[in-house]
Amino acid sequence: MTPIDLHDERLIRTTGPRGALTAFTARVRGGDLGSLPVVAGLVLIAVIFQSLNGFFLSSANLVSLATECAAVGTISLGIVLVLLLGQIDLSVGSMSGLASAILGIGLTQMGWSVWIAMGCALTAGLATGLLYGVIFIRFGVPSFVITLGGLLALLGLQLNILGTNGSINIPFDNWIVRFSQQTFVSRPVSYILAALIAAAYFASQLARNRRRRTHSLSTAPPTAALVKTGLLLIALEAGCWYLNRDRGVSAPFVLFVTLVVTANFALTRTRWGRSVFAVGGSVEAARRVGIRVNRIYLSAFALCSLLAALGGVLAAGRLATASTSSGAGDTNLNAIAAAVIGGTSLFGGRGTAYSALLGIVVIQSIASGLTLLNLSSAIRFVITGVVLLIAVIVDSMARRSRAAHGRA
């Protein structure tokens, strides 16, 4: 435990909530920023675009924004997993495009059911990720090079599967299209889901306090957990109420959030998750304490490509088409940028599953605001690039501050 951690323990133990606030301030000064920069950025984006166009924060626009987050956000979640290991996957865009092509061909030309088509697409993603992991483990080729080659190979497979037509329209009455475009959670269910999320958060706080007491560590007072849970419940219920003024909460967005919550649980509450952070922090140290490093790399690459394939399936359903442009363009940029902007470190070992959620909301908010202002995509690329650069600078400065304060 570092000196600052001991200082935090004394503050929480002696002065309760006030000490916790002081400890939080000390952690921020020590470079442990968490989600603070991206939340501040979201508030700034909302204020700017709402002042320029009053429709930006309308329920109709926020419903569309949330729905658009699902596909690329799912891909970004996989990027978070490999970034936590200090690695990268540059082929997620091509993987999503290949998955959409497999789905389109399977539904329209092969006569497959939607479940078989989706299963084949997801299997292709899983197999690709396992292949990346094997090459990385067996030959030590940098993941940058492996996935760059994979980008080209997967793109070639996508073009070959689509053939000369280059585009396949998926029938609108197909389940995946209805799910991606037209399925929204009913109002009562949305409120129940919000309450369940708050209850799960409260239970996790109580479990965390029990674990800390077991190891003779200080705990925040129970009232703190109640207050945080109450604020979370109010925010979630208010958000559901506001979205329900229009079409409501879309099913793809609920699926994406479910994946994020599941990944966060796996990263923070399982041995596998602790191993991911250990390997990302120091491969040699992780190996010496008995962690099977190769298995961690293999699982992360496999999950990344699997989630990229799932994102491609959701995107194909959203657009009701699979074409040569599926997964191309800015898909790679947005998926990787969302993970970094959301707070995942490029140096490995730091970040959360919620980085994908926060980061993609930032990117889609920028895209939505610029669209409402009738500005070109060229400006969106510039702004997204600047935001990405700022995020990396903040990460680098925080890393230096943590090193200076003994938290690295």
JOCORCOR-V261590 format. One record per pair of residues at least 4 apart in sequence whose C-alpha atoms are under 7 Angstrom apart, sorted by the first residue. I is the first residue (numbers start at 1). GAP is how many residues later the second one is. D is the distance in whole Angstrom. If there is no record, write none. Layout:
BEGIN
i=I gap=GAP d=D
i=I gap=GAP d=D
END
This chain:
BEGIN
i=1 gap=4 d=6
i=1 gap=5 d=7
i=2 gap=4 d=6
i=2 gap=404 d=7
i=2 gap=405 d=7
i=3 gap=4 d=6
i=4 gap=4 d=6
i=5 gap=4 d=6
i=6 gap=4 d=6
i=7 gap=4 d=6
i=8 gap=4 d=6
i=8 gap=15 d=5
i=9 gap=4 d=6
i=9 gap=209 d=6
i=10 gap=4 d=6
i=11 gap=4 d=6
i=11 gap=8 d=4
i=11 gap=9 d=7
i=11 gap=12 d=7
i=12 gap=4 d=5
i=12 gap=5 d=7
i=12 gap=7 d=5
i=12 gap=8 d=5
i=12 gap=206 d=7
i=12 gap=208 d=7
i=13 gap=205 d=6
i=15 gap=4 d=5
i=16 gap=4 d=6
i=16 gap=204 d=7
i=16 gap=205 d=7
i=17 gap=4 d=6
i=18 gap=4 d=6
i=19 gap=4 d=6
i=20 gap=4 d=6
i=21 gap=4 d=6
i=22 gap=4 d=6
i=23 gap=4 d=6
i=24 gap=4 d=6
i=25 gap=4 d=6
i=26 gap=4 d=6
i=27 gap=4 d=6
i=27 gap=5 d=5
i=28 gap=4 d=5
i=28 gap=5 d=5
i=30 gap=371 d=6
i=30 gap=372 d=5
i=30 gap=375 d=6
i=31 gap=367 d=4
i=31 gap=368 d=7
i=31 gap=370 d=5
i=31 gap=371 d=5
i=32 gap=366 d=7
i=32 gap=370 d=7
i=34 gap=309 d=7
i=35 gap=4 d=6
i=35 gap=308 d=6
i=36 gap=4 d=6
i=37 gap=4 d=6
i=38 gap=4 d=6
i=38 gap=303 d=7
i=38 gap=304 d=6
i=39 gap=4 d=6
i=40 gap=4 d=6
i=41 gap=4 d=6
i=42 gap=4 d=6
i=42 gap=320 d=6
i=43 gap=4 d=6
i=44 gap=4 d=6
i=45 gap=4 d=6
i=46 gap=4 d=6
i=47 gap=4 d=6
i=48 gap=4 d=6
i=49 gap=4 d=6
i=49 gap=7 d=6
i=49 gap=320 d=6
i=50 gap=4 d=5
i=50 gap=5 d=7
i=50 gap=6 d=5
i=50 gap=7 d=6
i=55 gap=6 d=7
i=56 gap=5 d=6
i=56 gap=313 d=6
i=57 gap=4 d=7
i=57 gap=5 d=6
i=58 gap=4 d=6
i=59 gap=4 d=6
i=59 gap=183 d=6
i=59 gap=184 d=5
i=59 gap=186 d=6
i=59 gap=187 d=6
i=60 gap=4 d=6
i=60 gap=186 d=5
i=61 gap=4 d=6
i=62 gap=4 d=6
i=63 gap=4 d=6
i=63 gap=180 d=6
i=63 gap=185 d=7
i=63 gap=186 d=7
i=64 gap=4 d=6
i=65 gap=4 d=6
i=65 gap=299 d=6
i=65 gap=300 d=7
i=65 gap=303 d=7
i=66 gap=187 d=6
i=67 gap=183 d=6
i=67 gap=185 d=7
i=67 gap=186 d=6
i=69 gap=4 d=5
i=69 gap=184 d=7
i=69 gap=291 d=6
i=69 gap=292 d=7
i=69 gap=295 d=7
i=70 gap=4 d=6
i=70 gap=182 d=6
i=70 gap=183 d=5
i=70 gap=186 d=5
i=71 gap=4 d=7
i=71 gap=240 d=4
i=71 gap=241 d=7
i=71 gap=243 d=5
i=71 gap=244 d=5
i=72 gap=4 d=6
i=72 gap=239 d=6
i=72 gap=259 d=7
i=72 gap=263 d=6
i=73 gap=4 d=6
i=73 gap=262 d=7
i=73 gap=283 d=6
i=73 gap=284 d=6
i=73 gap=287 d=6
i=74 gap=4 d=7
i=74 gap=182 d=6
i=74 gap=233 d=6
i=74 gap=234 d=7
i=74 gap=237 d=5
i=75 gap=4 d=7
i=75 gap=17 d=7
i=75 gap=232 d=5
i=75 gap=233 d=4
i=75 gap=236 d=5
i=75 gap=260 d=6
i=76 gap=4 d=6
i=76 gap=259 d=4
i=76 gap=260 d=6
i=76 gap=262 d=6
i=76 gap=263 d=6
i=76 gap=280 d=5
i=77 gap=4 d=7
i=77 gap=276 d=6
i=77 gap=279 d=5
i=78 gap=4 d=7
i=78 gap=225 d=6
i=78 gap=226 d=4
i=78 gap=227 d=7
i=78 gap=229 d=6
i=78 gap=230 d=7
i=79 gap=4 d=6
i=79 gap=10 d=7
i=79 gap=225 d=6
i=79 gap=257 d=6
i=79 gap=260 d=7
i=80 gap=4 d=6
i=80 gap=259 d=6
i=80 gap=264 d=7
i=80 gap=273 d=7
i=80 gap=276 d=7
i=81 gap=219 d=6
i=81 gap=223 d=7
i=82 gap=4 d=7
i=82 gap=5 d=5
i=82 gap=6 d=6
i=82 gap=218 d=6
i=82 gap=219 d=6
i=82 gap=222 d=7
i=83 gap=4 d=5
i=83 gap=5 d=6
i=83 gap=262 d=7
i=83 gap=263 d=6
i=83 gap=265 d=6
i=84 gap=192 d=7
i=84 gap=193 d=6
i=84 gap=196 d=5
i=84 gap=264 d=4
i=84 gap=265 d=5
i=84 gap=266 d=6
i=84 gap=267 d=7
i=85 gap=191 d=6
i=85 gap=194 d=6
i=85 gap=195 d=4
i=85 gap=263 d=5
i=85 gap=264 d=6
i=86 gap=194 d=6
i=86 gap=260 d=6
i=86 gap=261 d=5
i=86 gap=262 d=4
i=87 gap=56 d=6
i=88 gap=55 d=6
i=88 gap=56 d=6
i=89 gap=54 d=7
i=89 gap=55 d=7
i=89 gap=58 d=5
i=90 gap=54 d=7
i=90 gap=57 d=5
i=90 gap=58 d=6
i=90 gap=61 d=7
i=90 gap=242 d=7
i=91 gap=4 d=6
i=91 gap=56 d=5
i=91 gap=57 d=6
i=91 gap=59 d=6
i=91 gap=60 d=4
i=92 gap=4 d=6
i=92 gap=213 d=6
i=92 gap=216 d=5
i=92 gap=240 d=6
i=93 gap=4 d=6
i=93 gap=234 d=4
i=93 gap=235 d=6
i=93 gap=238 d=5
i=93 gap=239 d=5
i=94 gap=4 d=6
i=94 gap=57 d=6
i=94 gap=60 d=6
i=94 gap=61 d=5
i=94 gap=233 d=5
i=94 gap=234 d=7
i=95 gap=4 d=6
i=95 gap=30 d=7
i=95 gap=59 d=6
i=95 gap=210 d=7
i=95 gap=213 d=6
i=95 gap=214 d=6
i=96 gap=4 d=6
i=96 gap=212 d=5
i=96 gap=213 d=5
i=96 gap=215 d=6
i=96 gap=216 d=4
i=96 gap=231 d=5
i=97 gap=4 d=6
i=97 gap=61 d=7
i=97 gap=215 d=6
i=97 gap=229 d=5
i=97 gap=230 d=4
i=98 gap=4 d=6
i=98 gap=56 d=6
i=98 gap=59 d=7
i=98 gap=60 d=5
i=99 gap=4 d=6
i=99 gap=22 d=5
i=99 gap=210 d=5
i=99 gap=213 d=6
i=99 gap=214 d=6
i=100 gap=4 d=6
i=100 gap=212 d=5
i=100 gap=213 d=5
i=100 gap=216 d=5
i=100 gap=222 d=5
i=101 gap=4 d=6
i=101 gap=57 d=6
i=101 gap=60 d=7
i=101 gap=61 d=6
i=101 gap=221 d=5
i=101 gap=222 d=7
i=102 gap=4 d=6
i=102 gap=15 d=7
i=102 gap=19 d=6
i=103 gap=4 d=6
i=103 gap=14 d=5
i=103 gap=15 d=6
i=103 gap=18 d=6
i=103 gap=210 d=7
i=104 gap=4 d=6
i=104 gap=64 d=6
i=104 gap=66 d=6
i=104 gap=218 d=6
i=105 gap=4 d=5
i=105 gap=5 d=6
i=106 gap=4 d=5
i=106 gap=5 d=6
i=106 gap=6 d=5
i=106 gap=11 d=5
i=107 gap=4 d=6
i=107 gap=5 d=5
i=107 gap=6 d=7
i=107 gap=7 d=6
i=107 gap=10 d=6
i=112 gap=4 d=6
i=112 gap=5 d=6
i=113 gap=4 d=6
i=114 gap=4 d=6
i=115 gap=4 d=6
i=116 gap=4 d=6
i=117 gap=4 d=6
i=118 gap=4 d=6
i=119 gap=4 d=6
i=120 gap=4 d=6
i=121 gap=4 d=7
i=121 gap=188 d=6
i=122 gap=4 d=6
i=122 gap=184 d=6
i=122 gap=187 d=5
i=122 gap=188 d=6
i=123 gap=4 d=6
i=124 gap=4 d=6
i=125 gap=4 d=6
i=125 gap=180 d=5
i=125 gap=181 d=4
i=125 gap=184 d=5
i=126 gap=4 d=6
i=126 gap=176 d=5
i=126 gap=177 d=7
i=126 gap=179 d=6
i=126 gap=180 d=5
i=127 gap=4 d=6
i=128 gap=4 d=6
i=128 gap=177 d=7
i=129 gap=4 d=6
i=129 gap=172 d=5
i=129 gap=173 d=4
i=129 gap=174 d=7
i=129 gap=175 d=7
i=129 gap=176 d=5
i=130 gap=4 d=6
i=130 gap=168 d=6
i=130 gap=171 d=6
i=130 gap=172 d=5
i=131 gap=4 d=6
i=132 gap=4 d=6
i=132 gap=14 d=7
i=132 gap=169 d=7
i=133 gap=4 d=6
i=133 gap=164 d=6
i=133 gap=165 d=4
i=133 gap=168 d=6
i=134 gap=4 d=6
i=134 gap=164 d=7
i=135 gap=4 d=6
i=135 gap=5 d=7
i=135 gap=6 d=7
i=136 gap=4 d=5
i=136 gap=5 d=5
i=136 gap=6 d=7
i=136 gap=7 d=7
i=137 gap=157 d=6
i=141 gap=4 d=7
i=141 gap=5 d=7
i=142 gap=4 d=6
i=143 gap=4 d=6
i=144 gap=4 d=6
i=145 gap=4 d=6
i=146 gap=4 d=6
i=147 gap=4 d=6
i=148 gap=4 d=7
i=149 gap=4 d=6
i=150 gap=4 d=6
i=151 gap=4 d=6
i=152 gap=4 d=6
i=153 gap=4 d=6
i=154 gap=4 d=6
i=155 gap=4 d=6
i=156 gap=4 d=6
i=157 gap=4 d=6
i=158 gap=4 d=6
i=159 gap=4 d=6
i=159 gap=165 d=6
i=162 gap=4 d=5
i=162 gap=5 d=7
i=166 gap=157 d=5
i=166 gap=158 d=6
i=167 gap=155 d=6
i=167 gap=156 d=4
i=167 gap=157 d=7
i=168 gap=153 d=6
i=168 gap=154 d=5
i=168 gap=155 d=6
i=169 gap=151 d=6
i=169 gap=152 d=4
i=169 gap=153 d=7
i=170 gap=150 d=5
i=170 gap=151 d=5
i=171 gap=149 d=7
i=172 gap=5 d=6
i=172 gap=6 d=7
i=172 gap=148 d=7
i=173 gap=4 d=7
i=173 gap=5 d=7
i=174 gap=4 d=6
i=175 gap=4 d=6
i=176 gap=4 d=6
i=176 gap=141 d=5
i=177 gap=4 d=6
i=177 gap=140 d=4
i=177 gap=141 d=6
i=177 gap=143 d=6
i=178 gap=4 d=5
i=178 gap=5 d=6
i=179 gap=4 d=5
i=179 gap=72 d=7
i=180 gap=72 d=6
i=180 gap=134 d=6
i=180 gap=137 d=5
i=180 gap=138 d=5
i=181 gap=137 d=5
i=183 gap=67 d=6
i=183 gap=68 d=6
i=184 gap=64 d=6
i=184 gap=65 d=6
i=184 gap=66 d=4
i=184 gap=67 d=5
i=185 gap=4 d=6
i=185 gap=5 d=6
i=185 gap=63 d=7
i=185 gap=64 d=6
i=185 gap=65 d=6
i=185 gap=66 d=6
i=186 gap=4 d=6
i=187 gap=4 d=6
i=187 gap=57 d=6
i=188 gap=4 d=6
i=189 gap=4 d=6
i=190 gap=4 d=6
i=190 gap=50 d=6
i=191 gap=4 d=6
i=191 gap=46 d=6
i=191 gap=49 d=7
i=192 gap=4 d=6
i=193 gap=4 d=6
i=194 gap=4 d=6
i=194 gap=39 d=7
i=194 gap=42 d=6
i=194 gap=43 d=6
i=195 gap=4 d=6
i=195 gap=38 d=6
i=196 gap=4 d=6
i=197 gap=4 d=6
i=198 gap=4 d=6
i=198 gap=31 d=6
i=198 gap=34 d=6
i=198 gap=35 d=5
i=199 gap=4 d=6
i=200 gap=4 d=6
i=201 gap=4 d=6
i=201 gap=28 d=7
i=202 gap=4 d=6
i=202 gap=23 d=6
i=202 gap=27 d=6
i=203 gap=4 d=6
i=204 gap=4 d=6
i=205 gap=4 d=6
i=205 gap=20 d=6
i=206 gap=4 d=6
i=207 gap=4 d=6
i=208 gap=4 d=6
i=209 gap=4 d=6
i=209 gap=10 d=6
i=210 gap=4 d=6
i=211 gap=4 d=7
i=212 gap=4 d=6
i=212 gap=5 d=5
i=212 gap=6 d=7
i=212 gap=7 d=7
i=213 gap=4 d=5
i=213 gap=5 d=7
i=213 gap=6 d=7
i=220 gap=4 d=6
i=222 gap=4 d=6
i=223 gap=4 d=6
i=224 gap=4 d=6
i=225 gap=4 d=6
i=226 gap=4 d=6
i=227 gap=4 d=6
i=228 gap=4 d=6
i=229 gap=4 d=6
i=230 gap=4 d=6
i=231 gap=4 d=6
i=232 gap=4 d=6
i=233 gap=4 d=6
i=234 gap=4 d=6
i=235 gap=4 d=6
i=236 gap=4 d=6
i=237 gap=4 d=6
i=238 gap=4 d=6
i=239 gap=4 d=6
i=240 gap=4 d=6
i=240 gap=9 d=7
i=241 gap=4 d=7
i=243 gap=4 d=7
i=243 gap=5 d=5
i=243 gap=6 d=6
i=244 gap=4 d=4
i=244 gap=5 d=7
i=250 gap=4 d=6
i=251 gap=4 d=6
i=252 gap=4 d=6
i=253 gap=4 d=6
i=254 gap=4 d=6
i=255 gap=4 d=6
i=256 gap=4 d=6
i=257 gap=4 d=6
i=258 gap=4 d=6
i=259 gap=4 d=6
i=260 gap=4 d=6
i=260 gap=93 d=6
i=260 gap=94 d=6
i=261 gap=4 d=6
i=262 gap=4 d=6
i=263 gap=4 d=6
i=263 gap=90 d=6
i=264 gap=4 d=6
i=264 gap=88 d=7
i=264 gap=89 d=5
i=265 gap=4 d=5
i=266 gap=4 d=5
i=266 gap=7 d=6
i=267 gap=5 d=7
i=267 gap=6 d=4
i=267 gap=7 d=6
i=268 gap=5 d=6
i=268 gap=6 d=7
i=269 gap=4 d=7
i=270 gap=4 d=6
i=271 gap=4 d=6
i=272 gap=4 d=6
i=273 gap=4 d=7
i=274 gap=4 d=6
i=275 gap=4 d=6
i=275 gap=16 d=7
i=276 gap=4 d=6
i=276 gap=20 d=6
i=277 gap=4 d=6
i=277 gap=72 d=5
i=278 gap=4 d=6
i=278 gap=8 d=6
i=278 gap=71 d=7
i=279 gap=4 d=5
i=279 gap=7 d=5
i=279 gap=14 d=7
i=280 gap=68 d=5
i=280 gap=69 d=4
i=281 gap=67 d=6
i=281 gap=68 d=4
i=282 gap=4 d=6
i=283 gap=4 d=6
i=284 gap=4 d=6
i=285 gap=4 d=6
i=286 gap=4 d=7
i=286 gap=5 d=6
i=287 gap=4 d=5
i=287 gap=5 d=7
i=287 gap=6 d=6
i=292 gap=4 d=7
i=293 gap=4 d=6
i=294 gap=4 d=6
i=295 gap=4 d=6
i=296 gap=4 d=6
i=297 gap=4 d=6
i=298 gap=4 d=6
i=299 gap=4 d=6
i=300 gap=4 d=6
i=301 gap=4 d=6
i=302 gap=4 d=6
i=303 gap=4 d=6
i=304 gap=4 d=6
i=305 gap=4 d=6
i=306 gap=4 d=6
i=307 gap=4 d=6
i=308 gap=4 d=6
i=309 gap=4 d=6
i=310 gap=4 d=6
i=311 gap=4 d=6
i=312 gap=4 d=6
i=312 gap=15 d=7
i=313 gap=4 d=6
i=314 gap=4 d=6
i=315 gap=4 d=6
i=316 gap=4 d=5
i=316 gap=5 d=5
i=316 gap=6 d=6
i=322 gap=4 d=6
i=327 gap=4 d=6
i=330 gap=4 d=6
i=331 gap=4 d=6
i=332 gap=4 d=6
i=333 gap=4 d=6
i=334 gap=4 d=6
i=335 gap=4 d=7
i=336 gap=4 d=6
i=337 gap=4 d=6
i=337 gap=51 d=6
i=338 gap=4 d=6
i=338 gap=18 d=6
i=338 gap=21 d=4
i=338 gap=22 d=5
i=338 gap=25 d=7
i=339 gap=4 d=7
i=339 gap=5 d=6
i=339 gap=16 d=6
i=339 gap=17 d=5
i=339 gap=20 d=6
i=340 gap=4 d=5
i=340 gap=5 d=6
i=340 gap=51 d=7
i=341 gap=18 d=5
i=341 gap=47 d=6
i=341 gap=50 d=5
i=342 gap=13 d=4
i=342 gap=14 d=6
i=342 gap=16 d=5
i=342 gap=17 d=4
i=343 gap=8 d=6
i=343 gap=12 d=5
i=344 gap=6 d=6
i=344 gap=7 d=4
i=344 gap=8 d=7
i=344 gap=11 d=6
i=345 gap=5 d=5
i=345 gap=6 d=6
i=345 gap=50 d=6
i=351 gap=4 d=7
i=354 gap=4 d=6
i=355 gap=4 d=6
i=356 gap=4 d=6
i=357 gap=4 d=6
i=358 gap=4 d=6
i=359 gap=4 d=6
i=360 gap=4 d=6
i=361 gap=4 d=6
i=362 gap=4 d=6
i=363 gap=4 d=6
i=363 gap=21 d=7
i=364 gap=4 d=6
i=365 gap=4 d=6
i=366 gap=4 d=6
i=367 gap=4 d=6
i=367 gap=13 d=6
i=368 gap=4 d=6
i=369 gap=4 d=6
i=370 gap=4 d=6
i=370 gap=5 d=5
i=370 gap=10 d=7
i=371 gap=4 d=6
i=375 gap=4 d=7
i=376 gap=4 d=7
i=377 gap=4 d=6
i=378 gap=4 d=6
i=379 gap=4 d=6
i=380 gap=4 d=6
i=381 gap=4 d=6
i=382 gap=4 d=6
i=383 gap=4 d=6
i=384 gap=4 d=6
i=385 gap=4 d=6
i=386 gap=4 d=6
i=387 gap=4 d=6
i=388 gap=4 d=6
i=389 gap=4 d=6
i=390 gap=4 d=6
i=391 gap=4 d=6
i=392 gap=4 d=6
i=393 gap=4 d=6
i=394 gap=4 d=6
i=395 gap=4 d=6
i=396 gap=4 d=6
i=397 gap=4 d=6
i=398 gap=4 d=6
i=399 gap=4 d=6
i=399 gap=9 d=7
i=400 gap=4 d=6
i=401 gap=4 d=6
i=402 gap=4 d=6
i=402 gap=5 d=5
i=402 gap=6 d=5
i=403 gap=4 d=6
i=403 gap=5 d=5
END
